[in-house]
Amino acid sequence: MRKLSLRTRVLTGSAAVAVLGAGTFGAVSAGAATPAAESRGVVKADTTNRNLQQSTHLTVSAATKAAEAVLDAAKKDNQRVSVAVVDRNGNTIVTLRGDGAGPQSPESAVKKGYTAVSWNAPTSELVKRLDQAPNLKDIPNTLFLAGGAPVQAKGAPIAGIGVAGAPSGDQDEKFAQAGVAALAK
């Protein structure tokens, strides 16, 4: 009988352990009964459960519709802007850079949208608050310039639309409001 090399013995042993482990895992998995939802910690989504909160979110389609409405409004005024639509948590849903918009405008648009949804107010209103609280501008990822508008559902903020690139923040904000109006249609 021929003696197996150390390498062959190690490989054979490793393969045997892997097969045994896979078989044991499969047997345990197959034999495991599905526990009732209550024992798994699953909470039923019903209105009587005070531990659950329902929230409203924009779809990508709705966010895109709003962003395109912004670019259309800006184009009518011969302006080159970028637009960003962010969700309630400030995560970007859609960003569109209009033809000829400056390289800084997409990032500025995201920050304006985030600022608007965070405070549930147009950024032009928030600029006025800087007189009383100048440190507001130091909050990360915010931009206190006109051009951001919150999107609300049932009185609560669900998204923000930020626009950047027009010669004035007032124009940016007018375009952002066109995006908000498109969602109401």
LINTA-V593364 format. One record per residue. N is the residue number from 1. RES is the residue in one letter. SS is DSSP state (a for helix, b for strand, c for the rest). Layout:
N | RES | SS
N | RES | SS
This chain:
1 | M | c
2 | R | c
3 | K | c
4 | L | c
5 | S | c
6 | L | a
7 | R | a
8 | T | a
9 | R | a
10 | V | a
11 | L | a
12 | T | a
13 | G | a
14 | S | a
15 | A | a
16 | A | a
17 | V | a
18 | A | a
19 | V | a
20 | L | a
21 | G | a
22 | A | a
23 | G | a
24 | T | a
25 | F | a
26 | G | a
27 | A | a
28 | V | a
29 | S | a
30 | A | a
31 | G | a
32 | A | c
33 | A | c
34 | T | c
35 | P | c
36 | A | c
37 | A | a
38 | E | a
39 | S | a
40 | R | a
41 | G | c
42 | V | c
43 | V | c
44 | K | c
45 | A | c
46 | D | c
47 | T | c
48 | T | c
49 | N | c
50 | R | c
51 | N | c
52 | L | c
53 | Q | c
54 | Q | c
55 | S | c
56 | T | c
57 | H | c
58 | L | c
59 | T | c
60 | V | a
61 | S | a
62 | A | a
63 | A | a
64 | T | a
65 | K | a
66 | A | a
67 | A | a
68 | E | a
69 | A | a
70 | V | a
71 | L | a
72 | D | a
73 | A | a
74 | A | a
75 | K | a
76 | K | a
77 | D | c
78 | N | c
79 | Q | c
80 | R | c
81 | V | c
82 | S | b
83 | V | b
84 | A | b
85 | V | b
86 | V | b
87 | D | b
88 | R | c
89 | N | c
90 | G | c
91 | N | c
92 | T | b
93 | I | b
94 | V | b
95 | T | b
96 | L | b
97 | R | b
98 | G | c
99 | D | c
100 | G | c
101 | A | c
102 | G | c
103 | P | c
104 | Q | c
105 | S | a
106 | P | a
107 | E | a
108 | S | a
109 | A | a
110 | V | a
111 | K | a
112 | K | a
113 | G | a
114 | Y | a
115 | T | a
116 | A | a
117 | V | a
118 | S | a
119 | W | a
120 | N | c
121 | A | c
122 | P | c
123 | T | a
124 | S | a
125 | E | a
126 | L | a
127 | V | a
128 | K | a
129 | R | a
130 | L | c
131 | D | c
132 | Q | c
133 | A | c
134 | P | a
135 | N | a
136 | L | a
137 | K | a
138 | D | a
139 | I | c
140 | P | c
141 | N | c
142 | T | c
143 | L | c
144 | F | c
145 | L | c
146 | A | c
147 | G | c
148 | G | b
149 | A | b
150 | P | b
151 | V | b
152 | Q | b
153 | A | b
154 | K | c
155 | G | c
156 | A | b
157 | P | b
158 | I | b
159 | A | b
160 | G | b
161 | I | b
162 | G | b
163 | V | b
164 | A | b
165 | G | c
166 | A | c
167 | P | c
168 | S | c
169 | G | a
170 | D | a
171 | Q | a
172 | D | a
173 | E | a
174 | K | a
175 | F | a
176 | A | a
177 | Q | a
178 | A | a
179 | G | a
180 | V | a
181 | A | a
182 | A | a
183 | L | a
184 | A | a
185 | K | c
